[in-house]
Each structure stands twice: as C-alpha cells, then as structure tokens.
Amino acid sequence: MFAYRHAFHAGNHADVLKHIVLQQVMQYMMQKDKPYWVIDTHAGAGIYSLASKEAQTKGEYLQGIARLSLQDETDPAIVAYLELLTRINKDHGYACLDGQYPMYPGSPLIAEYLLRADDRLRAFELHPSDAPLLEDLFHKHKQVKVFAEDGFHALKALLPPPTKRAVILMDPPYEIKTDYDKVVQAVREGMQRFAEGVYLIWYPILPRADYRRMLDGLKKLSDKTLNVSMQVQAPNADGFGLLGSGVFMINPPWTMTATMTHTLPRLLEKLAQTPDASYSLEQGAALA
Ligand SMILES: C[S@@+](CC[C@H](N)C(=O)[O-])C[C@H]1O[C@@H](n2cnc3c(N)ncnc32)[C@H](O)[C@@H]1O
C-alpha cells in the first residue's frame, strides 16, 4: 500500500509540469483581493534533498529540473518557477551553484510560498514516514494545516471553503489501480459541494490505458476543462515506464490556455528524451 515515496521521484519531468501549472494557477488567484484556499489532497513530504540516496537511486530529477536553467530561459512561466525554486532553496540554506538546485520543494511548500496573509493551505498525506515530515515542515505556519488522513475521503468535508474560492490539487501515486476511480469519485463529490472550485488533477501517461478511462470520467463532470500533457519518453524494453504526464484542470483560469500554449513547446524542447516526444493542450467545450 505504501510502496510509493515521492523522494525517489522529486524534481522529475512530471513534477516540473505539475508545479508550473500550480504556480500559474495560484498567481492568477492572487489577482483578486479575496482570499482563497489551496487543498493538496496528496501532499508528500514537502521538501526533498536531490543528494539523498532516494533521489540518487534513479536520478529522475536529471531528466527533469536539472535540464532547466534560469540562464537560458525566457518563457515567463518557467522563469517564475525557477526563480521560486531558487528562493526556496536559498531560504532553506542551500546555495544554487551553477544553476543547479540541491533541494526540490514539493507542491505544499510551493503553495505555501505563494500564499498571501489571508490565504490558507490544507495538506493531506497518509504515508507513515512522510506525514510526520510534512507536519514538521509546517508546524510553525499558522496558515497551513496538515492532516495524516486520506485526502480522497477528506476533501468533501472542506468544501466549500469559507472564502468560496479554492484550488484543489489531487496528485495520488496511482500505485493502486483503484486510485483512478477514486479520483473521479472524489472530484465528482467535490463538484457537487463546490462546483466553482479550480480542480487540478495530475495523472501519469503510461502504456496501460487506465488513465484514459479516468480522463473520460473527469470530462463528464464539466465542460470547463483544460487538459495539458507532455509525453517525453518512449516505453522501456519491457513496454513499461512513465512516458509522460498531464494535468487535467476543471474551471482553469482563462489565462491558462495562452500561458501553456507558450510554455509547453519550450518545456518539451528541454525535457524530451525521445524524438517522438509531444505535448497536447485540449480544451473542453465551454472553453474551446
Ligand atoms: C505523487 S506524491 C505527491 C507529490 C506532491 N503532490 C508534490 O507535487 O510534491 C503522492 C503522495 O500521496 C500519498 N498518498 C497516497 N494515498 C493517499 C491518500 N489516500 N491520502 C493522502 N495521501 C496519500 C503518498 O504517500 C504520496 O506521498
């Protein structure tokens, strides 16, 4: 059940895409004075050393964050993301030498950095080792509450949030096949209570088709959707492997289509590991 630990994957190409989307959505939310909540249903440990034995085991970050550099970047969303990573690294005592990031922040830390005084973060993490790490990271932060609970199940109790504005990030490991159905069910229940929320659902692109079924289920919940994805890798010799990833958004900021139309080709240029690499951006009927 708890085989997945994000420390082995932190900073990989999937994190890069997901965290750029999260930051862009939060920057849009900040354009209004009214406070909002971020609900991270599958938060991870929050902070990862890229020198750790976990990160070094497969070195996934080498095909992700290590391929990006502020020195040769002009895309505004990628620049904003790299500047944020630089700031978070520095604040935690890591020097970014030669443009490399010794530490990689997870989604809750990225979100916490972007909160304004009245915004709130609610983060769920079930892993018996990672939940205490996340609690430690935020124990002095009054705006953040960490719950060692099932994020799928707990989400509906937080909706609608008091401010009636929220970004919900759902980023399960999908190590158990039932996660795909649980995502659709949790988002459906969330939408029933809070149809205006901005829902960001991360998914893996795998040779198996489970994720496509999940996307079909999510598309039935709303036509105000934007699905961005990037396939960077070919299947390995056994026909397996994480080929890429995507973020399915419900009620995305209207600015996201233009932002990602600019950012995705640049990201692909930097992160492609095969000549067949590709990206896609698909709008639901109400946005098309
Ligand atoms: C992909 S990782 C999260 C990464 C994080 N969102 C980020 O972007 O930095 C998924 C996390 O969900 C946790 N998890 C698995 N099932 C869960 C559940 N039902 N509720 C809350 N957390 C869960 C795992 O332990 C793992 O840390």
PDBQT file of the ligand as one rigid body, heavy atoms in Angstrom, charges set to zero:
ROOT
HETATM    1  C1  LIG A 301       2.780  11.899  -6.094  1.00  0.00    +0.000 C 
HETATM    2  S1  LIG A 301       3.005  12.023  -4.373  1.00  0.00    +0.000 S 
HETATM    3  C2  LIG A 301       2.614  13.678  -4.003  1.00  0.00    +0.000 C 
HETATM    4  C3  LIG A 301       3.582  14.695  -4.509  1.00  0.00    +0.000 C 
HETATM    5  C4  LIG A 301       3.204  16.111  -4.180  1.00  0.00    +0.000 C 
HETATM    6  N1  LIG A 301       1.823  16.422  -4.511  1.00  0.00    +0.000 N 
HETATM    7  C5  LIG A 301       4.109  17.075  -4.924  1.00  0.00    +0.000 C 
HETATM    8  O1  LIG A 301       3.742  17.511  -6.024  1.00  0.00    +0.000 OA
HETATM    9  O2  LIG A 301       5.167  17.408  -4.401  1.00  0.00    +0.000 OA
HETATM   10  C6  LIG A 301       1.583  11.210  -3.754  1.00  0.00    +0.000 C 
HETATM   11  C7  LIG A 301       1.530  11.164  -2.225  1.00  0.00    +0.000 C 
HETATM   12  O3  LIG A 301       0.233  10.734  -1.818  1.00  0.00    +0.000 OA
HETATM   13  C8  LIG A 301       0.355   9.958  -0.642  1.00  0.00    +0.000 C 
HETATM   14  N2  LIG A 301      -0.898   9.216  -0.528  1.00  0.00    +0.000 N 
HETATM   15  C9  LIG A 301      -1.244   8.035  -1.100  1.00  0.00    +0.000 A 
HETATM   16  N3  LIG A 301      -2.547   7.772  -0.882  1.00  0.00    +0.000 NA
HETATM   17  C10 LIG A 301      -3.036   8.815  -0.156  1.00  0.00    +0.000 A 
HETATM   18  C11 LIG A 301      -4.331   9.155   0.335  1.00  0.00    +0.000 A 
HETATM   19  N4  LIG A 301      -5.377   8.354   0.117  1.00  0.00    +0.000 N 
HETATM   20  N5  LIG A 301      -4.479  10.315   1.005  1.00  0.00    +0.000 NA
HETATM   21  C12 LIG A 301      -3.425  11.146   1.206  1.00  0.00    +0.000 A 
HETATM   22  N6  LIG A 301      -2.181  10.884   0.765  1.00  0.00    +0.000 NA
HETATM   23  C13 LIG A 301      -1.994   9.734   0.083  1.00  0.00    +0.000 A 
HETATM   24  C14 LIG A 301       1.604   9.156  -0.881  1.00  0.00    +0.000 C 
HETATM   25  O4  LIG A 301       2.149   8.700   0.351  1.00  0.00    +0.000 OA
HETATM   26  C15 LIG A 301       2.497  10.175  -1.587  1.00  0.00    +0.000 C 
HETATM   27  O5  LIG A 301       3.298  10.866  -0.674  1.00  0.00    +0.000 OA
ENDROOT
TORSDOF 0
